[in-house]
Amino acid sequence: MDVWKISYVVNDSRQPGGITNLDHAPVVGERFSVGGKQLEILEVLELVPPRGPFHYMHVTCRIVDDAKGDA
């Protein structure tokens, strides 16, 4: 089973970003939750080639604010 190690940053936010794991490759437009926040992926970059079952990616995100109609 492959694992995608995702380093993420959040545009225009005090949220410091971090690292999370996914069981699939991230794609632009995809949403995921971290720490109670819903994030939408804006950009995806491969950091290094896969090493065995591990894939290392970096994504840039934005916080989805459903109150503003971003749902």
mmCIF file of the N, C-alpha and C atoms, coordinates in Angstrom:
data_MODEL
# 
_entry.id   MODEL 
# 
loop_
_atom_site.group_PDB 
_atom_site.id 
_atom_site.type_symbol 
_atom_site.label_atom_id 
_atom_site.label_alt_id 
_atom_site.label_comp_id 
_atom_site.label_asym_id 
_atom_site.label_entity_id 
_atom_site.label_seq_id 
_atom_site.pdbx_PDB_ins_code 
_atom_site.Cartn_x 
_atom_site.Cartn_y 
_atom_site.Cartn_z 
_atom_site.occupancy 
_atom_site.B_iso_or_equiv 
_atom_site.pdbx_formal_charge 
_atom_site.auth_seq_id 
_atom_site.auth_comp_id 
_atom_site.auth_asym_id 
_atom_site.auth_atom_id 
_atom_site.pdbx_PDB_model_num 
ATOM 1   N N  . MET A 1 1  ? 0.845   -1.184 0.000  1.00 0.00 ? 1  MET A N  1 
ATOM 2   C CA . MET A 1 1  ? 0.000   0.000  0.000  1.00 0.00 ? 1  MET A CA 1 
ATOM 3   C C  . MET A 1 1  ? 0.886   1.241  0.000  1.00 0.00 ? 1  MET A C  1 
ATOM 4   N N  . ASP A 1 2  ? 0.702   2.113  -0.980 1.00 0.00 ? 2  ASP A N  1 
ATOM 5   C CA . ASP A 1 2  ? 1.500   3.331  -1.074 1.00 0.00 ? 2  ASP A CA 1 
ATOM 6   C C  . ASP A 1 2  ? 0.999   4.386  -0.103 1.00 0.00 ? 2  ASP A C  1 
ATOM 7   N N  . VAL A 1 3  ? 1.924   5.251  0.312  1.00 0.00 ? 3  VAL A N  1 
ATOM 8   C CA . VAL A 1 3  ? 1.618   6.356  1.223  1.00 0.00 ? 3  VAL A CA 1 
ATOM 9   C C  . VAL A 1 3  ? 2.168   7.636  0.610  1.00 0.00 ? 3  VAL A C  1 
ATOM 10  N N  . TRP A 1 4  ? 1.348   8.676  0.572  1.00 0.00 ? 4  TRP A N  1 
ATOM 11  C CA . TRP A 1 4  ? 1.773   9.983  0.100  1.00 0.00 ? 4  TRP A CA 1 
ATOM 12  C C  . TRP A 1 4  ? 1.998   10.871 1.317  1.00 0.00 ? 4  TRP A C  1 
ATOM 13  N N  . LYS A 1 5  ? 3.247   11.254 1.531  1.00 0.00 ? 5  LYS A N  1 
ATOM 14  C CA . LYS A 1 5  ? 3.630   12.168 2.608  1.00 0.00 ? 5  LYS A CA 1 
ATOM 15  C C  . LYS A 1 5  ? 3.462   13.571 2.041  1.00 0.00 ? 5  LYS A C  1 
ATOM 16  N N  . ILE A 1 6  ? 2.540   14.322 2.617  1.00 0.00 ? 6  ILE A N  1 
ATOM 17  C CA . ILE A 1 6  ? 2.176   15.623 2.075  1.00 0.00 ? 6  ILE A CA 1 
ATOM 18  C C  . ILE A 1 6  ? 2.633   16.744 3.009  1.00 0.00 ? 6  ILE A C  1 
ATOM 19  N N  . SER A 1 7  ? 3.522   17.580 2.502  1.00 0.00 ? 7  SER A N  1 
ATOM 20  C CA . SER A 1 7  ? 3.887   18.821 3.176  1.00 0.00 ? 7  SER A CA 1 
ATOM 21  C C  . SER A 1 7  ? 2.929   19.876 2.629  1.00 0.00 ? 7  SER A C  1 
ATOM 22  N N  . TYR A 1 8  ? 2.293   20.643 3.505  1.00 0.00 ? 8  TYR A N  1 
ATOM 23  C CA . TYR A 1 8  ? 1.334   21.632 3.004  1.00 0.00 ? 8  TYR A CA 1 
ATOM 24  C C  . TYR A 1 8  ? 1.531   22.989 3.663  1.00 0.00 ? 8  TYR A C  1 
ATOM 25  N N  . VAL A 1 9  ? 1.238   24.040 2.901  1.00 0.00 ? 9  VAL A N  1 
ATOM 26  C CA . VAL A 1 9  ? 1.185   25.407 3.415  1.00 0.00 ? 9  VAL A CA 1 
ATOM 27  C C  . VAL A 1 9  ? -0.170  25.972 3.027  1.00 0.00 ? 9  VAL A C  1 
ATOM 28  N N  . VAL A 1 10 ? -0.634  26.936 3.812  1.00 0.00 ? 10 VAL A N  1 
ATOM 29  C CA . VAL A 1 10 ? -1.941  27.536 3.587  1.00 0.00 ? 10 VAL A CA 1 
ATOM 30  C C  . VAL A 1 10 ? -1.744  29.005 3.231  1.00 0.00 ? 10 VAL A C  1 
ATOM 31  N N  . ASN A 1 11 ? -2.172  29.389 2.023  1.00 0.00 ? 11 ASN A N  1 
ATOM 32  C CA . ASN A 1 11 ? -2.068  30.782 1.577  1.00 0.00 ? 11 ASN A CA 1 
ATOM 33  C C  . ASN A 1 11 ? -2.857  31.723 2.475  1.00 0.00 ? 11 ASN A C  1 
ATOM 34  N N  . ASP A 1 12 ? -2.318  32.923 2.680  1.00 0.00 ? 12 ASP A N  1 
ATOM 35  C CA . ASP A 1 12 ? -3.033  33.991 3.387  1.00 0.00 ? 12 ASP A CA 1 
ATOM 36  C C  . ASP A 1 12 ? -3.634  33.534 4.708  1.00 0.00 ? 12 ASP A C  1 
ATOM 37  N N  . SER A 1 13 ? -2.856  32.852 5.502  1.00 0.00 ? 13 SER A N  1 
ATOM 38  C CA . SER A 1 13 ? -3.370  32.333 6.758  1.00 0.00 ? 13 SER A CA 1 
ATOM 39  C C  . SER A 1 13 ? -2.279  32.334 7.813  1.00 0.00 ? 13 SER A C  1 
ATOM 40  N N  . ARG A 1 14 ? -2.705  32.389 9.041  1.00 0.00 ? 14 ARG A N  1 
ATOM 41  C CA . ARG A 1 14 ? -1.761  32.231 10.147 1.00 0.00 ? 14 ARG A CA 1 
ATOM 42  C C  . ARG A 1 14 ? -1.545  30.756 10.456 1.00 0.00 ? 14 ARG A C  1 
ATOM 43  N N  . GLN A 1 15 ? -2.298  29.904 9.783  1.00 0.00 ? 15 GLN A N  1 
ATOM 44  C CA . GLN A 1 15 ? -2.150  28.460 9.933  1.00 0.00 ? 15 GLN A CA 1 
ATOM 45  C C  . GLN A 1 15 ? -0.751  28.104 9.436  1.00 0.00 ? 15 GLN A C  1 
ATOM 46  N N  . PRO A 1 16 ? 0.082   27.472 10.269 1.00 0.00 ? 16 PRO A N  1 
ATOM 47  C CA . PRO A 1 16 ? 1.483   27.276 9.897  1.00 0.00 ? 16 PRO A CA 1 
ATOM 48  C C  . PRO A 1 16 ? 1.742   26.186 8.862  1.00 0.00 ? 16 PRO A C  1 
ATOM 49  N N  . GLY A 1 17 ? 0.739   25.411 8.479  1.00 0.00 ? 17 GLY A N  1 
ATOM 50  C CA . GLY A 1 17 ? 0.989   24.296 7.581  1.00 0.00 ? 17 GLY A CA 1 
ATOM 51  C C  . GLY A 1 17 ? 1.478   23.105 8.376  1.00 0.00 ? 17 GLY A C  1 
ATOM 52  N N  . GLY A 1 18 ? 1.951   22.099 7.679  1.00 0.00 ? 18 GLY A N  1 
ATOM 53  C CA . GLY A 1 18 ? 2.419   20.910 8.372  1.00 0.00 ? 18 GLY A CA 1 
ATOM 54  C C  . GLY A 1 18 ? 2.638   19.765 7.423  1.00 0.00 ? 18 GLY A C  1 
ATOM 55  N N  . ILE A 1 19 ? 2.596   18.568 7.973  1.00 0.00 ? 19 ILE A N  1 
ATOM 56  C CA . ILE A 1 19 ? 2.777   17.346 7.196  1.00 0.00 ? 19 ILE A CA 1 
ATOM 57  C C  . ILE A 1 19 ? 1.657   16.383 7.555  1.00 0.00 ? 19 ILE A C  1 
ATOM 58  N N  . THR A 1 20 ? 1.093   15.752 6.535  1.00 0.00 ? 20 THR A N  1 
ATOM 59  C CA . THR A 1 20 ? 0.045   14.763 6.747  1.00 0.00 ? 20 THR A CA 1 
ATOM 60  C C  . THR A 1 20 ? 0.242   13.618 5.756  1.00 0.00 ? 20 THR A C  1 
ATOM 61  N N  . ASN A 1 21 ? -0.416  12.516 5.975  1.00 0.00 ? 21 ASN A N  1 
ATOM 62  C CA . ASN A 1 21 ? -0.352  11.368 5.068  1.00 0.00 ? 21 ASN A CA 1 
ATOM 63  C C  . ASN A 1 21 ? -1.677  11.201 4.348  1.00 0.00 ? 21 ASN A C  1 
ATOM 64  N N  . LEU A 1 22 ? -1.603  10.796 3.091  1.00 0.00 ? 22 LEU A N  1 
ATOM 65  C CA . LEU A 1 22 ? -2.787  10.439 2.316  1.00 0.00 ? 22 LEU A CA 1 
ATOM 66  C C  . LEU A 1 22 ? -2.576  9.041  1.747  1.00 0.00 ? 22 LEU A C  1 
ATOM 67  N N  . ASP A 1 23 ? -3.676  8.377  1.406  1.00 0.00 ? 23 ASP A N  1 
ATOM 68  C CA . ASP A 1 23 ? -3.566  7.051  0.798  1.00 0.00 ? 23 ASP A CA 1 
ATOM 69  C C  . ASP A 1 23 ? -3.714  7.116  -0.721 1.00 0.00 ? 23 ASP A C  1 
ATOM 70  N N  . HIS A 1 24 ? -3.600  8.334  -1.274 1.00 0.00 ? 24 HIS A N  1 
ATOM 71  C CA . HIS A 1 24 ? -3.710  8.552  -2.716 1.00 0.00 ? 24 HIS A CA 1 
ATOM 72  C C  . HIS A 1 24 ? -2.938  9.828  -3.072 1.00 0.00 ? 24 HIS A C  1 
ATOM 73  N N  . ALA A 1 25 ? -2.644  9.985  -4.347 1.00 0.00 ? 25 ALA A N  1 
ATOM 74  C CA . ALA A 1 25 ? -1.947  11.184 -4.799 1.00 0.00 ? 25 ALA A CA 1 
ATOM 75  C C  . ALA A 1 25 ? -2.881  12.398 -4.707 1.00 0.00 ? 25 ALA A C  1 
ATOM 76  N N  . PRO A 1 26 ? -2.397  13.517 -4.159 1.00 0.00 ? 26 PRO A N  1 
ATOM 77  C CA . PRO A 1 26 ? -3.232  14.711 -4.086 1.00 0.00 ? 26 PRO A CA 1 
ATOM 78  C C  . PRO A 1 26 ? -3.422  15.328 -5.472 1.00 0.00 ? 26 PRO A C  1 
ATOM 79  N N  . VAL A 1 27 ? -4.574  15.969 -5.681 1.00 0.00 ? 27 VAL A N  1 
ATOM 80  C CA . VAL A 1 27 ? -4.854  16.634 -6.953 1.00 0.00 ? 27 VAL A CA 1 
ATOM 81  C C  . VAL A 1 27 ? -5.414  18.032 -6.682 1.00 0.00 ? 27 VAL A C  1 
ATOM 82  N N  . VAL A 1 28 ? -5.155  18.942 -7.613 1.00 0.00 ? 28 VAL A N  1 
ATOM 83  C CA . VAL A 1 28 ? -5.678  20.305 -7.506 1.00 0.00 ? 28 VAL A CA 1 
ATOM 84  C C  . VAL A 1 28 ? -7.199  20.254 -7.418 1.00 0.00 ? 28 VAL A C  1 
ATOM 85  N N  . GLY A 1 29 ? -7.761  21.030 -6.499 1.00 0.00 ? 29 GLY A N  1 
ATOM 86  C CA . GLY A 1 29 ? -9.206  21.079 -6.306 1.00 0.00 ? 29 GLY A CA 1 
ATOM 87  C C  . GLY A 1 29 ? -9.711  20.138 -5.221 1.00 0.00 ? 29 GLY A C  1 
ATOM 88  N N  . GLU A 1 30 ? -8.891  19.168 -4.856 1.00 0.00 ? 30 GLU A N  1 
ATOM 89  C CA . GLU A 1 30 ? -9.272  18.217 -3.802 1.00 0.00 ? 30 GLU A CA 1 
ATOM 90  C C  . GLU A 1 30 ? -9.321  18.935 -2.461 1.00 0.00 ? 30 GLU A C  1 
ATOM 91  N N  . ARG A 1 31 ? -10.208 18.487 -1.601 1.00 0.00 ? 31 ARG A N  1 
ATOM 92  C CA . ARG A 1 31 ? -10.321 19.039 -0.245 1.00 0.00 ? 31 ARG A CA 1 
ATOM 93  C C  . ARG A 1 31 ? -9.993  17.969 0.779  1.00 0.00 ? 31 ARG A C  1 
ATOM 94  N N  . PHE A 1 32 ? -9.350  18.413 1.863  1.00 0.00 ? 32 PHE A N  1 
ATOM 95  C CA . PHE A 1 32 ? -9.053  17.513 2.973  1.00 0.00 ? 32 PHE A CA 1 
ATOM 96  C C  . PHE A 1 32 ? -9.101  18.312 4.262  1.00 0.00 ? 32 PHE A C  1 
ATOM 97  N N  . SER A 1 33 ? -9.252  17.614 5.369  1.00 0.00 ? 33 SER A N  1 
ATOM 98  C CA . SER A 1 33 ? -9.375  18.269 6.672  1.00 0.00 ? 33 SER A CA 1 
ATOM 99  C C  . SER A 1 33 ? -8.123  18.048 7.502  1.00 0.00 ? 33 SER A C  1 
ATOM 100 N N  . VAL A 1 34 ? -7.703  19.113 8.173  1.00 0.00 ? 34 VAL A N  1 
ATOM 101 C CA . VAL A 1 34 ? -6.577  19.058 9.111  1.00 0.00 ? 34 VAL A CA 1 
ATOM 102 C C  . VAL A 1 34 ? -6.922  19.974 10.275 1.00 0.00 ? 34 VAL A C  1 
ATOM 103 N N  . GLY A 1 35 ? -6.870  19.439 11.485 1.00 0.00 ? 35 GLY A N  1 
ATOM 104 C CA . GLY A 1 35 ? -7.113  20.260 12.669 1.00 0.00 ? 35 GLY A CA 1 
ATOM 105 C C  . GLY A 1 35 ? -8.444  20.983 12.671 1.00 0.00 ? 35 GLY A C  1 
ATOM 106 N N  . GLY A 1 36 ? -9.466  20.357 12.122 1.00 0.00 ? 36 GLY A N  1 
ATOM 107 C CA . GLY A 1 36 ? -10.791 20.969 12.107 1.00 0.00 ? 36 GLY A CA 1 
ATOM 108 C C  . GLY A 1 36 ? -11.006 21.973 10.986 1.00 0.00 ? 36 GLY A C  1 
ATOM 109 N N  . LYS A 1 37 ? -10.005 22.195 10.161 1.00 0.00 ? 37 LYS A N  1 
ATOM 110 C CA . LYS A 1 37 ? -10.123 23.120 9.027  1.00 0.00 ? 37 LYS A CA 1 
ATOM 111 C C  . LYS A 1 37 ? -10.250 22.323 7.737  1.00 0.00 ? 37 LYS A C  1 
ATOM 112 N N  . GLN A 1 38 ? -11.100 22.817 6.849  1.00 0.00 ? 38 GLN A N  1 
ATOM 113 C CA . GLN A 1 38 ? -11.257 22.226 5.527  1.00 0.00 ? 38 GLN A CA 1 
ATOM 114 C C  . GLN A 1 38 ? -10.334 22.992 4.579  1.00 0.00 ? 38 GLN A C  1 
ATOM 115 N N  . LEU A 1 39 ? -9.423  22.278 3.903  1.00 0.00 ? 39 LEU A N  1 
ATOM 116 C CA . LEU A 1 39 ? -8.473  22.900 2.993  1.00 0.00 ? 39 LEU A CA 1 
ATOM 117 C C  . LEU A 1 39 ? -8.723  22.437 1.568  1.00 0.00 ? 39 LEU A C  1 
ATOM 118 N N  . GLU A 1 40 ? -8.500  23.336 0.608  1.00 0.00 ? 40 GLU A N  1 
ATOM 119 C CA . GLU A 1 40 ? -8.601  22.995 -0.809 1.00 0.00 ? 40 GLU A CA 1 
ATOM 120 C C  . GLU A 1 40 ? -7.215  23.136 -1.428 1.00 0.00 ? 40 GLU A C  1 
ATOM 121 N N  . ILE A 1 41 ? -6.793  22.137 -2.196 1.00 0.00 ? 41 ILE A N  1 
ATOM 122 C CA . ILE A 1 41 ? -5.473  22.134 -2.811 1.00 0.00 ? 41 ILE A CA 1 
ATOM 123 C C  . ILE A 1 41 ? -5.472  23.032 -4.051 1.00 0.00 ? 41 ILE A C  1 
ATOM 124 N N  . LEU A 1 42 ? -4.493  23.946 -4.099 1.00 0.00 ? 42 LEU A N  1 
ATOM 125 C CA . LEU A 1 42 ? -4.343  24.870 -5.220 1.00 0.00 ? 42 LEU A CA 1 
ATOM 126 C C  . LEU A 1 42 ? -3.190  24.488 -6.141 1.00 0.00 ? 42 LEU A C  1 
ATOM 127 N N  . GLU A 1 43 ? -2.162  23.837 -5.586 1.00 0.00 ? 43 GLU A N  1 
ATOM 128 C CA . GLU A 1 43 ? -0.967  23.497 -6.355 1.00 0.00 ? 43 GLU A CA 1 
ATOM 129 C C  . GLU A 1 43 ? -0.350  22.228 -5.773 1.00 0.00 ? 43 GLU A C  1 
ATOM 130 N N  . VAL A 1 44 ? 0.183   21.369 -6.627 1.00 0.00 ? 44 VAL A N  1 
ATOM 131 C CA . VAL A 1 44 ? 0.818   20.119 -6.200 1.00 0.00 ? 44 VAL A CA 1 
ATOM 132 C C  . VAL A 1 44 ? 2.197   20.016 -6.852 1.00 0.00 ? 44 VAL A C  1 
ATOM 133 N N  . LEU A 1 45 ? 3.212   19.724 -6.035 1.00 0.00 ? 45 LEU A N  1 
ATOM 134 C CA . LEU A 1 45 ? 4.576   19.540 -6.542 1.00 0.00 ? 45 LEU A CA 1 
ATOM 135 C C  . LEU A 1 45 ? 5.172   18.273 -5.958 1.00 0.00 ? 45 LEU A C  1 
ATOM 136 N N  . GLU A 1 46 ? 5.870   17.505 -6.785 1.00 0.00 ? 46 GLU A N  1 
ATOM 137 C CA . GLU A 1 46 ? 6.590   16.340 -6.285 1.00 0.00 ? 46 GLU A CA 1 
ATOM 138 C C  . GLU A 1 46 ? 7.933   16.818 -5.749 1.00 0.00 ? 46 GLU A C  1 
ATOM 139 N N  . LEU A 1 47 ? 8.261   16.468 -4.499 1.00 0.00 ? 47 LEU A N  1 
ATOM 140 C CA . LEU A 1 47 ? 9.506   16.914 -3.886 1.00 0.00 ? 47 LEU A CA 1 
ATOM 141 C C  . LEU A 1 47 ? 10.694  16.086 -4.344 1.00 0.00 ? 47 LEU A C  1 
ATOM 142 N N  . VAL A 1 48 ? 10.565  14.775 -4.296 1.00 0.00 ? 48 VAL A N  1 
ATOM 143 C CA . VAL A 1 48 ? 11.604  13.843 -4.744 1.00 0.00 ? 48 VAL A CA 1 
ATOM 144 C C  . VAL A 1 48 ? 10.905  12.639 -5.365 1.00 0.00 ? 48 VAL A C  1 
ATOM 145 N N  . PRO A 1 49 ? 11.620  11.862 -6.166 1.00 0.00 ? 49 PRO A N  1 
ATOM 146 C CA . PRO A 1 49 ? 11.000  10.657 -6.716 1.00 0.00 ? 49 PRO A CA 1 
ATOM 147 C C  . PRO A 1 49 ? 10.565  9.710  -5.597 1.00 0.00 ? 49 PRO A C  1 
ATOM 148 N N  . PRO A 1 50 ? 9.553   8.876  -5.862 1.00 0.00 ? 50 PRO A N  1 
ATOM 149 C CA . PRO A 1 50 ? 9.098   7.917  -4.842 1.00 0.00 ? 50 PRO A CA 1 
ATOM 150 C C  . PRO A 1 50 ? 10.240  7.022  -4.367 1.00 0.00 ? 50 PRO A C  1 
ATOM 151 N N  . ARG A 1 51 ? 10.168  6.654  -3.099 1.00 0.00 ? 51 ARG A N  1 
ATOM 152 C CA . ARG A 1 51 ? 11.139  5.739  -2.510 1.00 0.00 ? 51 ARG A CA 1 
ATOM 153 C C  . ARG A 1 51 ? 10.352  4.562  -1.945 1.00 0.00 ? 51 ARG A C  1 
ATOM 154 N N  . GLY A 1 52 ? 10.371  3.475  -2.700 1.00 0.00 ? 52 GLY A N  1 
ATOM 155 C CA . GLY A 1 52 ? 9.539   2.338  -2.324 1.00 0.00 ? 52 GLY A CA 1 
ATOM 156 C C  . GLY A 1 52 ? 8.085   2.771  -2.368 1.00 0.00 ? 52 GLY A C  1 
ATOM 157 N N  . PRO A 1 53 ? 7.313   2.467  -1.323 1.00 0.00 ? 53 PRO A N  1 
ATOM 158 C CA . PRO A 1 53 ? 5.896   2.812  -1.323 1.00 0.00 ? 53 PRO A CA 1 
ATOM 159 C C  . PRO A 1 53 ? 5.621   4.264  -0.879 1.00 0.00 ? 53 PRO A C  1 
ATOM 160 N N  . PHE A 1 54 ? 6.674   5.059  -0.643 1.00 0.00 ? 54 PHE A N  1 
ATOM 161 C CA . PHE A 1 54 ? 6.492   6.414  -0.130 1.00 0.00 ? 54 PHE A CA 1 
ATOM 162 C C  . PHE A 1 54 ? 6.685   7.456  -1.223 1.00 0.00 ? 54 PHE A C  1 
ATOM 163 N N  . HIS A 1 55 ? 5.713   8.368  -1.314 1.00 0.00 ? 55 HIS A N  1 
ATOM 164 C CA . HIS A 1 55 ? 5.726   9.472  -2.276 1.00 0.00 ? 55 HIS A CA 1 
ATOM 165 C C  . HIS A 1 55 ? 5.779   10.766 -1.469 1.00 0.00 ? 55 HIS A C  1 
ATOM 166 N N  . TYR A 1 56 ? 6.644   11.682 -1.871 1.00 0.00 ? 56 TYR A N  1 
ATOM 167 C CA . TYR A 1 56 ? 6.836   12.928 -1.126 1.00 0.00 ? 56 TYR A CA 1 
ATOM 168 C C  . TYR A 1 56 ? 6.367   14.096 -1.976 1.00 0.00 ? 56 TYR A C  1 
ATOM 169 N N  . MET A 1 57 ? 5.303   14.757 -1.522 1.00 0.00 ? 57 MET A N  1 
ATOM 170 C CA . MET A 1 57 ? 4.675   15.836 -2.281 1.00 0.00 ? 57 MET A CA 1 
ATOM 171 C C  . MET A 1 57 ? 4.565   17.087 -1.411 1.00 0.00 ? 57 MET A C  1 
ATOM 172 N N  . HIS A 1 58 ? 4.453   18.220 -2.093 1.00 0.00 ? 58 HIS A N  1 
ATOM 173 C CA . HIS A 1 58 ? 4.180   19.482 -1.406 1.00 0.00 ? 58 HIS A CA 1 
ATOM 174 C C  . HIS A 1 58 ? 2.942   20.081 -2.051 1.00 0.00 ? 58 HIS A C  1 
ATOM 175 N N  . VAL A 1 59 ? 2.011   20.578 -1.230 1.00 0.00 ? 59 VAL A N  1 
ATOM 176 C CA . VAL A 1 59 ? 0.818   21.220 -1.764 1.00 0.00 ? 59 VAL A CA 1 
ATOM 177 C C  . VAL A 1 59 ? 0.629   22.596 -1.133 1.00 0.00 ? 59 VAL A C  1 
ATOM 178 N N  . THR A 1 60 ? 0.103   23.495 -1.945 1.00 0.00 ? 60 THR A N  1 
ATOM 179 C CA . THR A 1 60 ? -0.312  24.809 -1.474 1.00 0.00 ? 60 THR A CA 1 
ATOM 180 C C  . THR A 1 60 ? -1.830  24.783 -1.400 1.00 0.00 ? 60 THR A C  1 
ATOM 181 N N  . CYS A 1 61 ? -2.388  25.280 -0.300 1.00 0.00 ? 61 CYS A N  1 
ATOM 182 C CA . CYS A 1 61 ? -3.835  25.185 -0.055 1.00 0.00 ? 61 CYS A CA 1 
ATOM 183 C C  . CYS A 1 61 ? -4.424  26.540 0.312  1.00 0.00 ? 61 CYS A C  1 
ATOM 184 N N  . ARG A 1 62 ? -5.733  26.549 0.386  1.00 0.00 ? 62 ARG A N  1 
ATOM 185 C CA . ARG A 1 62 ? -6.479  27.672 0.953  1.00 0.00 ? 62 ARG A CA 1 
ATOM 186 C C  . ARG A 1 62 ? -7.505  27.083 1.898  1.00 0.00 ? 62 ARG A C  1 
ATOM 187 N N  . ILE A 1 63 ? -7.883  27.859 2.894  1.00 0.00 ? 63 ILE A N  1 
ATOM 188 C CA . ILE A 1 63 ? -8.941  27.445 3.809  1.00 0.00 ? 63 ILE A CA 1 
ATOM 189 C C  . ILE A 1 63 ? -10.272 27.646 3.114  1.00 0.00 ? 63 ILE A C  1 
ATOM 190 N N  . VAL A 1 64 ? -11.125 26.636 3.149  1.00 0.00 ? 64 VAL A N  1 
ATOM 191 C CA . VAL A 1 64 ? -12.453 26.728 2.549  1.00 0.00 ? 64 VAL A CA 1 
ATOM 192 C C  . VAL A 1 64 ? -13.381 27.285 3.605  1.00 0.00 ? 64 VAL A C  1 
ATOM 193 N N  . ASP A 1 65 ? -14.012 28.399 3.270  1.00 0.00 ? 65 ASP A N  1 
ATOM 194 C CA . ASP A 1 65 ? -14.943 29.034 4.198  1.00 0.00 ? 65 ASP A CA 1 
ATOM 195 C C  . ASP A 1 65 ? -16.358 28.847 3.668  1.00 0.00 ? 65 ASP A C  1 
ATOM 196 N N  . ASP A 1 66 ? -17.025 27.789 4.140  1.00 0.00 ? 66 ASP A N  1 
ATOM 197 C CA . ASP A 1 66 ? -18.370 27.486 3.639  1.00 0.00 ? 66 ASP A CA 1 
ATOM 198 C C  . ASP A 1 66 ? -19.362 28.605 3.898  1.00 0.00 ? 66 ASP A C  1 
ATOM 199 N N  . ALA A 1 67 ? -19.111 29.444 4.895  1.00 0.00 ? 67 ALA A N  1 
ATOM 200 C CA . ALA A 1 67 ? -20.019 30.562 5.186  1.00 0.00 ? 67 ALA A CA 1 
ATOM 201 C C  . ALA A 1 67 ? -20.004 31.580 4.047  1.00 0.00 ? 67 ALA A C  1 
ATOM 202 N N  . LYS A 1 68 ? -18.921 31.619 3.274  1.00 0.00 ? 68 LYS A N  1 
ATOM 203 C CA . LYS A 1 68 ? -18.830 32.555 2.149  1.00 0.00 ? 68 LYS A CA 1 
ATOM 204 C C  . LYS A 1 68 ? -19.294 31.940 0.833  1.00 0.00 ? 68 LYS A C  1 
ATOM 205 N N  . GLY A 1 69 ? -19.798 30.714 0.920  1.00 0.00 ? 69 GLY A N  1 
ATOM 206 C CA . GLY A 1 69 ? -20.283 30.058 -0.282 1.00 0.00 ? 69 GLY A CA 1 
ATOM 207 C C  . GLY A 1 69 ? -19.212 29.325 -1.056 1.00 0.00 ? 69 GLY A C  1 
ATOM 208 N N  . ASP A 1 70 ? -18.124 28.965 -0.390 1.00 0.00 ? 70 ASP A N  1 
ATOM 209 C CA . ASP A 1 70 ? -17.046 28.245 -1.050 1.00 0.00 ? 70 ASP A CA 1 
ATOM 210 C C  . ASP A 1 70 ? -17.299 26.751 -1.140 1.00 0.00 ? 70 ASP A C  1 
ATOM 211 N N  . ALA A 1 71 ? -18.411 26.290 -0.669 1.00 0.00 ? 71 ALA A N  1 
ATOM 212 C CA . ALA A 1 71 ? -18.691 24.850 -0.632 1.00 0.00 ? 71 ALA A CA 1 
ATOM 213 C C  . ALA A 1 71 ? -18.785 24.254 -2.011 1.00 0.00 ? 71 ALA A C  1 
# 
